[in-house]
Amino acid sequence: MAGDAGLGKSQVALDIAARISIGAAWPDGGRAPRGNVVILSAEDGHADTIRPRLDAAGADVTRIHALSAVTDENGTRRTFDLGADLAALEKAICEIGDVTLVIVDPITSYMGCVDSHRMVDVRRVLEPLAAFAESNNVAVLAISHPPKSTPARQSMPSRGPMPTSQPRGWFS
């Protein structure tokens, strides 16, 4: 999901998470599959923003799990990196169980040292992420912001060369 700051992308993602957590109806009348949700959020605080939004949306917060960091082999905590830490994410979703959705907000905060303007570098992160989602039967909702510079906005409105994967069974 891509769009300018302040348009409500994170709010929509949390509404989706809330619906999944309780198996609620979608706006089109269909039903969300009830399951657990994992959230990686680099921009919003859990206590002051995410939790109040989930509460307001009627979420079963026992089914919403926030991951903020990983612990490396030296015991040092560091920011989660999609390029290096998919095994840790897989371990977490296996331990949690019944995970239906992983939200990454914004995806560029979790891409490590990747230059998000270089398609080849971005694909090195997104292709394994897509394979991870498929092999673990989870949907991944990645939030992205368009570039700030005016020329880049005009030529690439959804985030520069950030490629998108084909949707793979988002919700059934």
PASEBA-1860 file (N, C-alpha, C; in nm, 3 decimals):
! residues 172
1> MAGDAGLG> 0.086/-0.114/0.000/0.000/0.000/0.000/0.092/0.122/0.000 ~ 0.077/0.206/-0.099/0.165/0.323/-0.112/0.082/0.450/-0.113 ~ 0.137/0.554/-0.056/0.070/0.683/-0.058/0.145/0.783/0.028 ~ 0.108/0.908/0.012/0.172/1.016/0.088/0.149/0.999/0.238 ~ 0.235/1.061/0.316/0.221/1.060/0.461/0.089/1.127/0.500 ~ 0.028/1.075/0.604/-0.093/1.137/0.657/-0.223/1.097/0.591 ~ -0.218/1.004/0.496/-0.340/0.963/0.427/-0.414/0.848/0.496 ~ -0.353/0.787/0.596/-0.421/0.682/0.670/-0.381/0.540/0.633
9> KSQVALDI> -0.266/0.523/0.569/-0.223/0.387/0.531/-0.207/0.298/0.653 ~ -0.143/0.349/0.756/-0.124/0.270/0.878/-0.257/0.241/0.946 ~ -0.346/0.337/0.945/-0.479/0.317/1.004/-0.555/0.208/0.930 ~ -0.549/0.208/0.798/-0.615/0.104/0.718/-0.553/-0.032/0.748 ~ -0.420/-0.036/0.757/-0.352/-0.163/0.787/-0.396/-0.216/0.924 ~ -0.410/-0.128/1.022/-0.454/-0.171/1.155/-0.601/-0.212/1.155 ~ -0.682/-0.149/1.071/-0.821/-0.192/1.058/-0.826/-0.334/1.001 ~ -0.743/-0.361/0.903/-0.734/-0.496/0.845/-0.690/-0.594/0.953
17> AARISIGA> -0.589/-0.557/1.031/-0.540/-0.643/1.139/-0.651/-0.671/1.240 ~ -0.726/-0.569/1.277/-0.835/-0.585/1.373/-0.940/-0.681/1.320 ~ -0.977/-0.664/1.194/-1.078/-0.753/1.134/-1.031/-0.898/1.133 ~ -0.904/-0.919/1.101/-0.849/-1.055/1.100/-0.847/-1.112/1.242 ~ -0.814/-1.030/1.338/-0.803/-1.079/1.476/-0.935/-1.131/1.532 ~ -1.046/-1.082/1.478/-1.178/-1.126/1.529/-1.262/-1.195/1.421 ~ -1.206/-1.208/1.302/-1.282/-1.271/1.194/-1.402/-1.189/1.153 ~ -1.386/-1.058/1.152/-1.496/-0.966/1.121/-1.524/-0.958/0.972
25> AWPDGGRA> -1.631/-0.890/0.940/-1.670/-0.870/0.800/-1.580/-0.766/0.735 ~ -1.554/-0.786/0.605/-1.488/-0.686/0.523/-1.595/-0.587/0.478 ~ -1.556/-0.471/0.432/-1.655/-0.374/0.384/-1.742/-0.427/0.270 ~ -1.692/-0.524/0.193/-1.770/-0.578/0.081/-1.866/-0.688/0.125 ~ -1.869/-0.719/0.256/-1.960/-0.821/0.305/-1.896/-0.956/0.328 ~ -1.777/-0.979/0.271/-1.706/-1.104/0.295/-1.652/-1.107/0.438 ~ -1.596/-1.218/0.477/-1.544/-1.231/0.612/-1.392/-1.246/0.611 ~ -1.329/-1.183/0.707/-1.185/-1.196/0.724/-1.155/-1.332/0.785
33> PRGNVVIL> -1.048/-1.397/0.741/-1.009/-1.521/0.807/-0.956/-1.488/0.946 ~ -1.007/-1.553/1.049/-0.962/-1.522/1.185/-0.822/-1.579/1.204 ~ -0.734/-1.496/1.254/-0.597/-1.540/1.277/-0.517/-1.437/1.352 ~ -0.392/-1.469/1.370/-0.299/-1.378/1.436/-0.232/-1.287/1.334 ~ -0.187/-1.172/1.382/-0.122/-1.073/1.297/0.010/-1.032/1.362 ~ 0.114/-1.021/1.280/0.244/-0.972/1.325/0.265/-0.835/1.262 ~ 0.307/-0.740/1.346/0.328/-0.603/1.298/0.472/-0.562/1.322 ~ 0.536/-0.513/1.216/0.666/-0.446/1.224/0.636/-0.300/1.193
41> SAEDGHAD> 0.648/-0.213/1.292/0.616/-0.072/1.271/0.730/0.015/1.321 ~ 0.790/0.090/1.231/0.903/0.176/1.267/0.861/0.319/1.293 ~ 0.739/0.356/1.256/0.701/0.497/1.267/0.603/0.527/1.379 ~ 0.520/0.433/1.417/0.420/0.457/1.520/0.455/0.384/1.648 ~ 0.435/0.451/1.761/0.459/0.388/1.890/0.349/0.287/1.920 ~ 0.386/0.178/1.984/0.288/0.074/2.014/0.188/0.120/2.118 ~ 0.236/0.178/2.226/0.147/0.216/2.336/0.062/0.338/2.304 ~ 0.119/0.438/2.237/0.046/0.562/2.217/-0.030/0.571/2.085
49> TIRPRLDA> -0.002/0.485/1.990/-0.069/0.494/1.860/-0.131/0.361/1.817 ~ -0.049/0.258/1.808/-0.098/0.131/1.754/-0.205/0.069/1.843 ~ -0.178/0.054/1.972/-0.275/-0.009/2.062/-0.407/0.069/2.066 ~ -0.406/0.202/2.082/-0.535/0.273/2.082/-0.612/0.256/1.950 ~ -0.541/0.252/1.839/-0.610/0.232/1.710/-0.670/0.092/1.701 ~ -0.597/-0.008/1.749/-0.650/-0.145/1.749/-0.771/-0.156/1.842 ~ -0.762/-0.094/1.960/-0.875/-0.095/2.053/-0.997/-0.029/1.989 ~ -0.977/0.085/1.925/-1.088/0.156/1.861/-1.151/0.074/1.749
57> AGADVTRI> -1.070/-0.009/1.683/-1.121/-0.092/1.573/-1.181/-0.223/1.623 ~ -1.179/-0.245/1.756/-1.239/-0.366/1.812/-1.154/-0.490/1.799 ~ -1.023/-0.474/1.788/-0.933/-0.588/1.771/-0.928/-0.675/1.896 ~ -0.902/-0.802/1.874/-0.864/-0.892/1.982/-0.713/-0.877/1.992 ~ -0.667/-0.790/2.082/-0.525/-0.756/2.086/-0.437/-0.873/2.130 ~ -0.497/-0.979/2.181/-0.417/-1.098/2.213/-0.372/-1.168/2.086 ~ -0.433/-1.131/1.973/-0.396/-1.190/1.844/-0.306/-1.100/1.760 ~ -0.267/-0.985/1.815/-0.182/-0.890/1.744/-0.046/-0.890/1.813
65> HALSAVTD> 0.060/-0.914/1.737/0.195/-0.928/1.794/0.290/-0.832/1.725 ~ 0.354/-0.748/1.804/0.450/-0.651/1.750/0.592/-0.705/1.764 ~ 0.666/-0.699/1.656/0.809/-0.732/1.659/0.885/-0.603/1.635 ~ 0.979/-0.573/1.721/1.050/-0.447/1.704/1.198/-0.465/1.677 ~ 1.255/-0.576/1.720/1.398/-0.595/1.704/1.429/-0.744/1.704 ~ 1.551/-0.775/1.665/1.601/-0.912/1.675/1.725/-0.908/1.762 ~ 1.757/-1.021/1.819/1.879/-1.033/1.898/1.978/-1.116/1.818 ~ 2.095/-1.059/1.792/2.194/-1.131/1.712/2.269/-1.233/1.797
73> ENGTRRTF> 2.362/-1.304/1.735/2.435/-1.411/1.804/2.519/-1.361/1.922 ~ 2.546/-1.230/1.927/2.621/-1.171/2.039/2.531/-1.118/2.150 ~ 2.399/-1.137/2.132/2.305/-1.088/2.232/2.268/-0.942/2.216 ~ 2.309/-0.882/2.107/2.280/-0.741/2.080/2.147/-0.729/2.006 ~ 2.061/-0.640/2.057/1.934/-0.614/1.988/1.957/-0.512/1.878 ~ 1.895/-0.538/1.763/1.906/-0.445/1.650/1.775/-0.446/1.573 ~ 1.760/-0.347/1.486/1.640/-0.337/1.404/1.626/-0.458/1.315 ~ 1.504/-0.505/1.300/1.472/-0.616/1.211/1.510/-0.580/1.069
81> DLGADLAA> 1.568/-0.672/0.995/1.613/-0.652/0.857/1.553/-0.764/0.771 ~ 1.465/-0.728/0.679/1.400/-0.829/0.594/1.500/-0.908/0.511 ~ 1.612/-0.847/0.477/1.713/-0.917/0.398/1.791/-1.021/0.477 ~ 1.799/-1.003/0.608/1.881/-1.092/0.691/1.802/-1.173/0.793 ~ 1.680/-1.132/0.822/1.609/-1.188/0.937/1.480/-1.263/0.905 ~ 1.462/-1.310/0.784/1.340/-1.386/0.753/1.331/-1.514/0.835 ~ 1.444/-1.575/0.865/1.441/-1.696/0.948/1.389/-1.663/1.088 ~ 1.429/-1.549/1.142/1.379/-1.507/1.274/1.230/-1.476/1.268
89> LEKAICEI> 1.185/-1.416/1.158/1.043/-1.389/1.142/0.966/-1.520/1.131 ~ 1.020/-1.615/1.056/0.955/-1.745/1.043/0.946/-1.815/1.179 ~ 1.054/-1.807/1.256/1.052/-1.868/1.390/0.944/-1.802/1.475 ~ 0.934/-1.670/1.468/0.834/-1.598/1.548/0.693/-1.637/1.507 ~ 0.665/-1.645/1.377/0.528/-1.679/1.337/0.495/-1.824/1.370 ~ 0.596/-1.911/1.369/0.572/-2.050/1.410/0.542/-2.057/1.560 ~ 0.616/-1.980/1.640/0.592/-1.978/1.784/0.456/-1.917/1.817 ~ 0.418/-1.812/1.746/0.288/-1.748/1.768/0.177/-1.841/1.722
97> GDVTLVIV> 0.193/-1.898/1.604/0.093/-1.988/1.547/-0.024/-1.914/1.485 ~ -0.085/-1.975/1.386/-0.206/-1.923/1.322/-0.191/-1.779/1.271 ~ -0.070/-1.743/1.224/-0.048/-1.608/1.171/-0.101/-1.602/1.029 ~ -0.186/-1.505/1.004/-0.250/-1.487/0.874/-0.190/-1.369/0.798 ~ -0.144/-1.268/0.873/-0.098/-1.143/0.812/0.026/-1.091/0.883 ~ 0.122/-1.041/0.802/0.238/-0.968/0.853/0.233/-0.829/0.791 ~ 0.233/-0.727/0.876/0.231/-0.588/0.831/0.371/-0.530/0.849 ~ 0.425/-0.467/0.745/0.557/-0.404/0.750/0.538/-0.256/0.717
105> DPITSYMG> 0.559/-0.169/0.819/0.522/-0.028/0.806/0.631/0.064/0.859 ~ 0.699/0.134/0.767/0.707/0.119/0.623/0.814/0.017/0.586 ~ 0.801/-0.039/0.471/0.892/-0.147/0.430/1.036/-0.098/0.419 ~ 1.056/0.028/0.380/1.192/0.078/0.364/1.269/0.081/0.496 ~ 1.201/0.087/0.609/1.268/0.086/0.739/1.325/-0.051/0.774 ~ 1.281/-0.152/0.703/1.321/-0.290/0.734/1.399/-0.356/0.622 ~ 1.456/-0.275/0.532/1.530/-0.329/0.419/1.681/-0.324/0.439 ~ 1.724/-0.297/0.559/1.867/-0.295/0.588/1.939/-0.188/0.511
113> CVDSHRMV> 2.053/-0.224/0.456/2.137/-0.129/0.383/2.103/-0.120/0.235 ~ 1.989/-0.172/0.197/1.949/-0.174/0.056/1.915/-0.033/0.009 ~ 1.963/0.002/-0.109/1.927/0.128/-0.173/1.792/0.108/-0.238 ~ 1.688/0.170/-0.181/1.553/0.149/-0.231/1.529/0.212/-0.368 ~ 1.630/0.277/-0.423/1.619/0.333/-0.558/1.679/0.240/-0.664 ~ 1.740/0.131/-0.620/1.800/0.035/-0.714/1.714/-0.091/-0.717 ~ 1.650/-0.112/-0.832/1.557/-0.223/-0.849/1.619/-0.358/-0.815 ~ 1.741/-0.382/-0.857/1.806/-0.510/-0.832/1.822/-0.534/-0.682
121> DVRRVLEP> 1.861/-0.429/-0.610/1.878/-0.442/-0.465/1.745/-0.468/-0.395 ~ 1.644/-0.397/-0.438/1.512/-0.412/-0.377/1.457/-0.552/-0.403 ~ 1.474/-0.601/-0.522/1.426/-0.737/-0.555/1.496/-0.843/-0.470 ~ 1.621/-0.819/-0.433/1.694/-0.915/-0.348/1.628/-0.930/-0.211 ~ 1.552/-0.829/-0.171/1.478/-0.837/-0.045/1.335/-0.886/-0.069 ~ 1.269/-0.831/-0.170/1.127/-0.861/-0.189/1.100/-1.001/-0.243 ~ 1.186/-1.053/-0.328/1.161/-1.188/-0.381/1.166/-1.294/-0.272 ~ 1.267/-1.293/-0.183/1.263/-1.389/-0.071/1.144/-1.364/0.022
129> LAAFAESN> 1.104/-1.238/0.038/0.987/-1.207/0.122/0.861/-1.267/0.061 ~ 0.846/-1.258/-0.070/0.730/-1.317/-0.137/0.732/-1.470/-0.122 ~ 0.849/-1.530/-0.138/0.861/-1.676/-0.121/0.831/-1.715/0.024 ~ 0.879/-1.635/0.119/0.851/-1.657/0.261/0.700/-1.656/0.286 ~ 0.632/-1.556/0.231/0.487/-1.543/0.250/0.415/-1.665/0.195 ~ 0.455/-1.707/0.077/0.391/-1.823/0.015/0.418/-1.951/0.094 ~ 0.542/-1.972/0.134/0.574/-2.097/0.203/0.514/-2.103/0.343 ~ 0.487/-1.987/0.404/0.428/-1.984/0.537/0.279/-1.955/0.535
137> NVAVLAIS> 0.223/-1.945/0.414/0.080/-1.921/0.397/0.032/-1.798/0.474 ~ 0.107/-1.689/0.462/0.069/-1.562/0.523/0.066/-1.454/0.415 ~ -0.017/-1.354/0.438/-0.016/-1.236/0.352/0.080/-1.136/0.414 ~ 0.149/-1.061/0.330/0.236/-0.954/0.377/0.181/-0.824/0.320 ~ 0.149/-0.732/0.411/0.102/-0.600/0.372/0.216/-0.503/0.400 ~ 0.279/-0.454/0.295/0.392/-0.363/0.307/0.345/-0.222/0.274 ~ 0.379/-0.129/0.361/0.341/0.011/0.341/0.462/0.087/0.292 ~ 0.437/0.174/0.196/0.545/0.250/0.133/0.502/0.394/0.113
145> HPPKSTPA> 0.601/0.482/0.115/0.578/0.624/0.088/0.640/0.658/-0.046 ~ 0.577/0.747/-0.123/0.640/0.790/-0.249/0.762/0.875/-0.218 ~ 0.853/0.887/-0.315/0.971/0.971/-0.293/0.929/1.115/-0.269 ~ 1.012/1.188/-0.195/0.977/1.325/-0.159/1.007/1.426/-0.269 ~ 1.104/1.398/-0.356/1.141/1.496/-0.458/1.037/1.502/-0.567 ~ 1.009/1.622/-0.616/0.907/1.641/-0.718/0.936/1.566/-0.848 ~ 1.058/1.571/-0.905/1.083/1.496/-1.028/1.062/1.346/-1.009 ~ 1.107/1.292/-0.898/1.090/1.149/-0.873/0.943/1.115/-0.858
153> RQSMPSRG> 0.865/1.202/-0.794/0.721/1.179/-0.777/0.652/1.170/-0.913 ~ 0.689/1.257/-1.003/0.623/1.260/-1.132/0.654/1.135/-1.214 ~ 0.777/1.085/-1.203/0.812/0.969/-1.285/0.779/0.836/-1.218 ~ 0.775/0.834/-1.087/0.752/0.709/-1.015/0.663/0.735/-0.895 ~ 0.534/0.746/-0.915/0.445/0.789/-0.809/0.430/0.693/-0.692 ~ 0.462/0.566/-0.706/0.435/0.475/-0.595/0.557/0.436/-0.514 ~ 0.673/0.487/-0.538/0.790/0.466/-0.455/0.914/0.443/-0.538 ~ 0.938/0.524/-0.634/1.057/0.505/-0.716/1.052/0.370/-0.781
161> PMPTSQPR> 1.164/0.301/-0.790/1.167/0.173/-0.858/1.121/0.057/-0.771 ~ 1.064/0.085/-0.655/1.020/-0.023/-0.566/0.925/-0.114/-0.641 ~ 0.967/-0.236/-0.672/0.880/-0.328/-0.745/0.774/-0.386/-0.652 ~ 0.665/-0.428/-0.710/0.564/-0.495/-0.631/0.550/-0.638/-0.683 ~ 0.520/-0.727/-0.595/0.501/-0.867/-0.634/0.356/-0.887/-0.673 ~ 0.331/-0.992/-0.748/0.194/-1.027/-0.779/0.123/-1.064/-0.651 ~ -0.001/-1.019/-0.631/-0.074/-1.060/-0.511/-0.088/-1.212/-0.507 ~ -0.071/-1.269/-0.392/-0.078/-1.414/-0.376/-0.180/-1.447/-0.268
169> GWFS> -0.305/-1.463/-0.307/-0.407/-1.506/-0.214/-0.416/-1.420/-0.089 ~ -0.427/-1.290/-0.106/-0.429/-1.199/0.007/-0.532/-1.241/0.110 ~ -0.657/-1.248/0.073/-0.762/-1.288/0.166/-0.862/-1.372/0.088 ~ -0.901/-1.482/0.145/-0.998/-1.566/0.075/-1.120/-1.587/0.161
END
